Amino acid sequence: MNETPPRKKSSLKENIAAAFRSPVFLVRREATKARWEQVRERLKLSRVKISMRDRKRKASKSS
């Protein structure tokens, strides 16, 4: 029998948590967030433009 205690294998969850805390990941995540913000802004703007166009179309049809 070995007297040395078995080395605790780090669980997948722990590995993922460590990866999430790594600076490279944090930087990448911030960059991704910023990119997403831009995409969402564009989507919002295009949606507003589309709804304006639809409103104009509906107005022209009803008159």
C-alpha positions, -999 to +999 in steps of 0.1 A: +000+000+000+013+034-009+014+059+019+013+089-003-022+103-007-036+102-042-032+134-061-065+151-063-075+154-100-089+188-107-125+185-118-136+198-152-155+225-134-124+237-116-104+236-149-131+257-166-132+281-137-094+285-138-096+291-176-123+317-171-100+335-146-070+335-169-061+371-181-060+361-218-096+348-215-107+380-197-092+402-223-108+382-251-142+382-233-140+420-230-132+423-267-161+400-276-185+420-253-174+452-271-180+437-305-214+424-294-223+459-282-215+472-317-235+445-334-265+450-311-264+488-317-263+482-355-292+458-352-312+483-331-305+510-356-315+488-386-346+477-368-356+513-362-349+521-398-370+492-409-399+501-386-398+537-399-399+524-435-428+502-426-446+530-410-441+552-440-453+524-463-484+518-442-492+555-441-489+558-479-511+527-484-539+540-462-541+574-478 
